[in-house]
Amino acid sequence: MVRSTALPRGEAVRVVLDVLAYFDEKTEIYVRRRHRELQSGGLANTEIFERIAAELPHRAVAPPELSLRQLRRMIYG
């Protein structure tokens, strides 16, 4: 990455570690993070859970299909 971009070595290492951490994120943590992000963007919960359900199958390692109820339980217990 250092050879192909103008990033200094330390910055390139940080970017690679951030990308690896993103793809290593567990489903429940991803759902909670996305819920916070979308909620802070002003979306209503109905739309938030539908959007998260649509995003999950497109993750690098897709989880089994989760119902909207299962997604809500990850947030509210």
N, CA, C and O atoms as CSV, one atom per row, in Angstrom:
chain,resi,resn,atom,element,x,y,z
A,1,MET,N,N,0.827,-1.183,0.000
A,1,MET,CA,C,0.000,0.000,0.000
A,1,MET,C,C,0.879,1.258,0.000
A,1,MET,O,O,0.532,2.263,-0.620
A,2,VAL,N,N,2.001,1.196,0.688
A,2,VAL,CA,C,2.914,2.339,0.738
A,2,VAL,C,C,3.464,2.634,-0.649
A,2,VAL,O,O,3.629,3.795,-1.022
A,3,ARG,N,N,3.748,1.580,-1.413
A,3,ARG,CA,C,4.310,1.777,-2.754
A,3,ARG,C,C,3.288,2.317,-3.747
A,3,ARG,O,O,3.642,3.046,-4.674
A,4,SER,N,N,2.030,1.961,-3.555
A,4,SER,CA,C,1.016,2.332,-4.544
A,4,SER,C,C,0.222,3.581,-4.169
A,4,SER,O,O,-0.609,4.037,-4.954
A,5,THR,N,N,0.463,4.142,-2.983
A,5,THR,CA,C,-0.221,5.369,-2.571
A,5,THR,C,C,0.785,6.343,-1.982
A,5,THR,O,O,1.950,6.006,-1.768
A,6,ALA,N,N,0.322,7.536,-1.728
A,6,ALA,CA,C,1.189,8.550,-1.123
A,6,ALA,C,C,1.152,8.493,0.404
A,6,ALA,O,O,1.702,9.368,1.073
A,7,LEU,N,N,0.508,7.467,0.953
A,7,LEU,CA,C,0.399,7.366,2.409
A,7,LEU,C,C,1.739,6.990,3.032
A,7,LEU,O,O,2.449,6.124,2.520
A,8,PRO,N,N,2.079,7.646,4.137
A,8,PRO,CA,C,3.273,7.210,4.874
A,8,PRO,C,C,3.029,5.822,5.475
A,8,PRO,O,O,1.880,5.407,5.630
A,9,ARG,N,N,4.088,5.118,5.807
A,9,ARG,CA,C,3.983,3.738,6.297
A,9,ARG,C,C,3.036,3.623,7.494
A,9,ARG,O,O,2.186,2.733,7.511
A,10,GLY,N,N,3.157,4.487,8.480
A,10,GLY,CA,C,2.310,4.426,9.670
A,10,GLY,C,C,0.837,4.592,9.338
A,10,GLY,O,O,-0.015,3.893,9.887
A,11,GLU,N,N,0.542,5.513,8.443
A,11,GLU,CA,C,-0.841,5.751,8.019
A,11,GLU,C,C,-1.386,4.547,7.244
A,11,GLU,O,O,-2.539,4.158,7.433
A,12,ALA,N,N,-0.569,3.962,6.382
A,12,ALA,CA,C,-0.990,2.790,5.613
A,12,ALA,C,C,-1.293,1.615,6.545
A,12,ALA,O,O,-2.271,0.896,6.341
A,13,VAL,N,N,-0.465,1.422,7.555
A,13,VAL,CA,C,-0.703,0.347,8.527
A,13,VAL,C,C,-2.027,0.576,9.237
A,13,VAL,O,O,-2.803,-0.363,9.417
A,14,ARG,N,N,-2.297,1.813,9.643
A,14,ARG,CA,C,-3.541,2.135,10.339
A,14,ARG,C,C,-4.750,1.850,9.450
A,14,ARG,O,O,-5.745,1.297,9.919
A,15,VAL,N,N,-4.673,2.222,8.175
A,15,VAL,CA,C,-5.780,1.983,7.241
A,15,VAL,C,C,-6.035,0.479,7.097
A,15,VAL,O,O,-7.184,0.039,7.144
A,16,VAL,N,N,-4.986,-0.294,6.926
A,16,VAL,CA,C,-5.138,-1.748,6.787
A,16,VAL,C,C,-5.758,-2.341,8.048
A,16,VAL,O,O,-6.654,-3.180,7.955
A,17,LEU,N,N,-5.300,-1.920,9.219
A,17,LEU,CA,C,-5.859,-2.432,10.475
A,17,LEU,C,C,-7.323,-2.033,10.637
A,17,LEU,O,O,-8.127,-2.822,11.134
A,18,ASP,N,N,-7.676,-0.819,10.225
A,18,ASP,CA,C,-9.077,-0.383,10.287
A,18,ASP,C,C,-9.965,-1.236,9.383
A,18,ASP,O,O,-11.068,-1.617,9.776
A,19,VAL,N,N,-9.494,-1.532,8.186
A,19,VAL,CA,C,-10.270,-2.356,7.247
A,19,VAL,C,C,-10.431,-3.773,7.795
A,19,VAL,O,O,-11.521,-4.341,7.735
A,20,LEU,N,N,-9.362,-4.340,8.322
A,20,LEU,CA,C,-9.447,-5.686,8.902
A,20,LEU,C,C,-10.402,-5.713,10.088
A,20,LEU,O,O,-11.171,-6.662,10.237
A,21,ALA,N,N,-10.366,-4.693,10.928
A,21,ALA,CA,C,-11.272,-4.623,12.081
A,21,ALA,C,C,-12.720,-4.516,11.615
A,21,ALA,O,O,-13.612,-5.123,12.206
A,22,TYR,N,N,-12.952,-3.746,10.558
A,22,TYR,CA,C,-14.311,-3.595,10.028
A,22,TYR,C,C,-14.874,-4.950,9.596
A,22,TYR,O,O,-16.015,-5.280,9.920
A,23,PHE,N,N,-14.084,-5.728,8.872
A,23,PHE,CA,C,-14.572,-7.008,8.374
A,23,PHE,C,C,-14.592,-8.090,9.450
A,23,PHE,O,O,-15.224,-9.131,9.265
A,24,ASP,N,N,-13.914,-7.860,10.563
A,24,ASP,CA,C,-13.913,-8.815,11.673
A,24,ASP,C,C,-15.052,-8.541,12.651
A,24,ASP,O,O,-15.263,-9.302,13.595
A,25,GLU,N,N,-15.779,-7.462,12.425
A,25,GLU,CA,C,-16.851,-7.040,13.324
A,25,GLU,C,C,-17.956,-8.101,13.386
A,25,GLU,O,O,-18.451,-8.549,12.352
A,26,LYS,N,N,-18.334,-8.491,14.586
A,26,LYS,CA,C,-19.408,-9.466,14.790
A,26,LYS,C,C,-20.741,-8.856,14.366
A,26,LYS,O,O,-20.906,-7.637,14.385
A,27,THR,N,N,-21.684,-9.704,13.987
A,27,THR,CA,C,-22.981,-9.237,13.490
A,27,THR,C,C,-23.686,-8.346,14.500
A,27,THR,O,O,-24.182,-7.278,14.140
A,28,GLU,N,N,-23.738,-8.764,15.749
A,28,GLU,CA,C,-24.447,-7.985,16.766
A,28,GLU,C,C,-23.819,-6.600,16.950
A,28,GLU,O,O,-24.534,-5.612,17.120
A,29,ILE,N,N,-22.504,-6.529,16.918
A,29,ILE,CA,C,-21.821,-5.237,17.050
A,29,ILE,C,C,-22.102,-4.376,15.826
A,29,ILE,O,O,-22.332,-3.173,15.953
A,30,TYR,N,N,-22.086,-4.987,14.634
A,30,TYR,CA,C,-22.401,-4.262,13.403
A,30,TYR,C,C,-23.811,-3.684,13.467
A,30,TYR,O,O,-24.028,-2.518,13.135
A,31,VAL,N,N,-24.781,-4.516,13.901
A,31,VAL,CA,C,-26.178,-4.073,13.974
A,31,VAL,C,C,-26.301,-2.895,14.938
A,31,VAL,O,O,-26.966,-1.907,14.626
A,32,ARG,N,N,-25.674,-2.990,16.089
A,32,ARG,CA,C,-25.746,-1.894,17.067
A,32,ARG,C,C,-25.104,-0.617,16.536
A,32,ARG,O,O,-25.639,0.478,16.712
A,33,ARG,N,N,-23.944,-0.769,15.878
A,33,ARG,CA,C,-23.256,0.408,15.328
A,33,ARG,C,C,-24.090,1.064,14.237
A,33,ARG,O,O,-24.270,2.282,14.232
A,34,ARG,N,N,-24.603,0.248,13.306
A,34,ARG,CA,C,-25.400,0.812,12.208
A,34,ARG,C,C,-26.679,1.453,12.727
A,34,ARG,O,O,-27.111,2.482,12.207
A,35,HIS,N,N,-27.290,0.854,13.752
A,35,HIS,CA,C,-28.501,1.430,14.336
A,35,HIS,C,C,-28.191,2.828,14.871
A,35,HIS,O,O,-28.937,3.772,14.608
A,36,ARG,N,N,-27.099,2.964,15.617
A,36,ARG,CA,C,-26.704,4.284,16.143
A,36,ARG,C,C,-26.453,5.277,15.010
A,36,ARG,O,O,-26.909,6.419,15.065
A,37,GLU,N,N,-25.721,4.831,13.975
A,37,GLU,CA,C,-25.405,5.718,12.856
A,37,GLU,C,C,-26.670,6.190,12.147
A,37,GLU,O,O,-26.830,7.381,11.879
A,38,LEU,N,N,-27.556,5.265,11.848
A,38,LEU,CA,C,-28.776,5.618,11.115
A,38,LEU,C,C,-29.728,6.433,11.978
A,38,LEU,O,O,-30.402,7.334,11.478
A,39,GLN,N,N,-29.786,6.126,13.264
A,39,GLN,CA,C,-30.638,6.888,14.178
A,39,GLN,C,C,-30.130,8.323,14.298
A,39,GLN,O,O,-30.922,9.265,14.331
A,40,SER,N,N,-28.807,8.487,14.362
A,40,SER,CA,C,-28.256,9.842,14.442
A,40,SER,C,C,-28.473,10.596,13.133
A,40,SER,O,O,-28.423,11.826,13.109
A,41,GLY,N,N,-28.713,9.864,12.046
A,41,GLY,CA,C,-29.030,10.480,10.763
A,41,GLY,C,C,-30.491,10.850,10.621
A,41,GLY,O,O,-30.904,11.383,9.591
A,42,GLY,N,N,-31.286,10.567,11.662
A,42,GLY,CA,C,-32.680,10.986,11.664
A,42,GLY,C,C,-33.680,9.965,11.149
A,42,GLY,O,O,-34.859,10.286,10.997
A,43,LEU,N,N,-33.238,8.743,10.877
A,43,LEU,CA,C,-34.172,7.734,10.377
A,43,LEU,C,C,-35.007,7.151,11.514
A,43,LEU,O,O,-34.564,7.101,12.661
A,44,ALA,N,N,-36.212,6.713,11.185
A,44,ALA,CA,C,-37.096,6.052,12.149
A,44,ALA,C,C,-36.694,4.582,12.259
A,44,ALA,O,O,-36.115,4.017,11.331
A,45,ASN,N,N,-37.006,3.971,13.400
A,45,ASN,CA,C,-36.602,2.585,13.641
A,45,ASN,C,C,-37.101,1.621,12.574
A,45,ASN,O,O,-36.370,0.708,12.191
A,46,THR,N,N,-38.304,1.796,12.092
A,46,THR,CA,C,-38.830,0.891,11.065
A,46,THR,C,C,-37.908,0.876,9.853
A,46,THR,O,O,-37.541,-0.188,9.354
A,47,GLU,N,N,-37.541,2.053,9.391
A,47,GLU,CA,C,-36.655,2.159,8.232
A,47,GLU,C,C,-35.246,1.667,8.563
A,47,GLU,O,O,-34.586,1.053,7.724
A,48,ILE,N,N,-34.788,1.937,9.780
A,48,ILE,CA,C,-33.451,1.508,10.196
A,48,ILE,C,C,-33.332,-0.010,10.130
A,48,ILE,O,O,-32.387,-0.535,9.542
A,49,PHE,N,N,-34.288,-0.716,10.731
A,49,PHE,CA,C,-34.193,-2.175,10.766
A,49,PHE,C,C,-34.339,-2.783,9.376
A,49,PHE,O,O,-33.693,-3.787,9.078
A,50,GLU,N,N,-35.166,-2.202,8.529
A,50,GLU,CA,C,-35.289,-2.691,7.153
A,50,GLU,C,C,-33.979,-2.489,6.392
A,50,GLU,O,O,-33.551,-3.359,5.634
A,51,ARG,N,N,-33.356,-1.348,6.600
A,51,ARG,CA,C,-32.099,-1.060,5.910
A,51,ARG,C,C,-30.991,-2.000,6.383
A,51,ARG,O,O,-30.233,-2.527,5.569
A,52,ILE,N,N,-30.896,-2.209,7.699
A,52,ILE,CA,C,-29.872,-3.115,8.227
A,52,ILE,C,C,-30.093,-4.527,7.691
A,52,ILE,O,O,-29.140,-5.197,7.292
A,53,ALA,N,N,-31.347,-4.979,7.680
A,53,ALA,CA,C,-31.656,-6.317,7.156
A,53,ALA,C,C,-31.232,-6.437,5.695
A,53,ALA,O,O,-30.781,-7.501,5.269
A,54,ALA,N,N,-31.369,-5.370,4.932
A,54,ALA,CA,C,-30.974,-5.388,3.520
A,54,ALA,C,C,-29.452,-5.354,3.360
A,54,ALA,O,O,-28.923,-5.890,2.387
A,55,GLU,N,N,-28.746,-4.730,4.305
A,55,GLU,CA,C,-27.284,-4.622,4.227
A,55,GLU,C,C,-26.575,-5.915,4.611
A,55,GLU,O,O,-25.549,-6.256,4.022
A,56,LEU,N,N,-27.107,-6.635,5.587
A,56,LEU,CA,C,-26.404,-7.796,6.140
A,56,LEU,C,C,-25.992,-8.845,5.104
A,56,LEU,O,O,-24.869,-9.343,5.183
A,57,PRO,N,N,-26.837,-9.202,4.143
A,57,PRO,CA,C,-26.411,-10.228,3.175
A,57,PRO,C,C,-25.234,-9.795,2.298
A,57,PRO,O,O,-24.615,-10.635,1.645
A,58,HIS,N,N,-24.921,-8.511,2.273
A,58,HIS,CA,C,-23.854,-7.999,1.410
A,58,HIS,C,C,-22.531,-7.821,2.145
A,58,HIS,O,O,-21.558,-7.341,1.565
A,59,ARG,N,N,-22.491,-8.204,3.412
A,59,ARG,CA,C,-21.230,-8.132,4.158
A,59,ARG,C,C,-20.287,-9.218,3.655
A,59,ARG,O,O,-20.727,-10.202,3.062
A,60,ALA,N,N,-18.993,-9.037,3.893
A,60,ALA,CA,C,-17.993,-10.001,3.412
A,60,ALA,C,C,-18.308,-11.417,3.885
A,60,ALA,O,O,-18.214,-12.368,3.109
A,61,VAL,N,N,-18.676,-11.557,5.143
A,61,VAL,CA,C,-19.127,-12.845,5.680
A,61,VAL,C,C,-20.549,-12.621,6.163
A,61,VAL,O,O,-20.774,-12.138,7.272
A,62,ALA,N,N,-21.499,-12.977,5.321
A,62,ALA,CA,C,-22.905,-12.709,5.631
A,62,ALA,C,C,-23.404,-13.660,6.719
A,62,ALA,O,O,-23.136,-14.861,6.677
A,63,PRO,N,N,-24.128,-13.113,7.689
A,63,PRO,CA,C,-24.715,-13.970,8.724
A,63,PRO,C,C,-25.938,-14.690,8.165
A,63,PRO,O,O,-26.389,-14.378,7.064
A,64,PRO,N,N,-26.480,-15.656,8.918
A,64,PRO,CA,C,-27.745,-16.249,8.480
A,64,PRO,C,C,-28.809,-15.159,8.434
A,64,PRO,O,O,-28.694,-14.146,9.124
A,65,GLU,N,N,-29.831,-15.361,7.631
A,65,GLU,CA,C,-30.885,-14.347,7.521
A,65,GLU,C,C,-31.522,-14.113,8.887
A,65,GLU,O,O,-31.918,-15.058,9.570
A,66,LEU,N,N,-31.616,-12.839,9.277
A,66,LEU,CA,C,-32.197,-12.462,10.564
A,66,LEU,C,C,-33.513,-11.737,10.335
A,66,LEU,O,O,-33.623,-10.908,9.432
A,67,SER,N,N,-34.501,-12.047,11.146
A,67,SER,CA,C,-35.791,-11.358,11.044
A,67,SER,C,C,-35.664,-9.964,11.652
A,67,SER,O,O,-34.718,-9.680,12.386
A,68,LEU,N,N,-36.625,-9.100,11.338
A,68,LEU,CA,C,-36.628,-7.765,11.937
A,68,LEU,C,C,-36.732,-7.869,13.454
A,68,LEU,O,O,-36.144,-7.066,14.178
A,69,ARG,N,N,-37.473,-8.848,13.927
A,69,ARG,CA,C,-37.599,-9.061,15.375
A,69,ARG,C,C,-36.243,-9.404,15.994
A,69,ARG,O,O,-35.900,-8.890,17.059
A,70,GLN,N,N,-35.478,-10.262,15.338
A,70,GLN,CA,C,-34.157,-10.623,15.846
A,70,GLN,C,C,-33.231,-9.411,15.872
A,70,GLN,O,O,-32.445,-9.244,16.805
A,71,LEU,N,N,-33.326,-8.574,14.855
A,71,LEU,CA,C,-32.509,-7.358,14.827
A,71,LEU,C,C,-32.892,-6.428,15.973
A,71,LEU,O,O,-32.022,-5.866,16.638
A,72,ARG,N,N,-34.193,-6.266,16.202
A,72,ARG,CA,C,-34.650,-5.411,17.310
A,72,ARG,C,C,-34.158,-5.942,18.651
A,72,ARG,O,O,-33.788,-5.166,19.532
A,73,ARG,N,N,-34.154,-7.254,18.805
A,73,ARG,CA,C,-33.698,-7.849,20.068
A,73,ARG,C,C,-32.212,-7.595,20.294
A,73,ARG,O,O,-31.775,-7.504,21.441
A,74,MET,N,N,-31.430,-7.481,19.231
A,74,MET,CA,C,-30.008,-7.158,19.382
A,74,MET,C,C,-29.829,-5.763,19.966
A,74,MET,O,O,-28.865,-5.500,20.685
A,75,ILE,N,N,-30.759,-4.877,19.655
A,75,ILE,CA,C,-30.671,-3.499,20.138
A,75,ILE,C,C,-31.292,-3.366,21.518
A,75,ILE,O,O,-30.690,-2.781,22.418
A,76,TYR,N,N,-32.469,-3.894,21.686
A,76,TYR,CA,C,-33.240,-3.643,22.909
A,76,TYR,C,C,-33.246,-4.807,23.895
A,76,TYR,O,O,-33.747,-4.672,25.011
A,77,GLY,N,N,-32.694,-5.944,23.491
A,77,GLY,CA,C,-32.628,-7.090,24.405
A,77,GLY,C,C,-33.873,-7.922,24.460
A,77,GLY,O,O,-33.925,-8.908,25.195
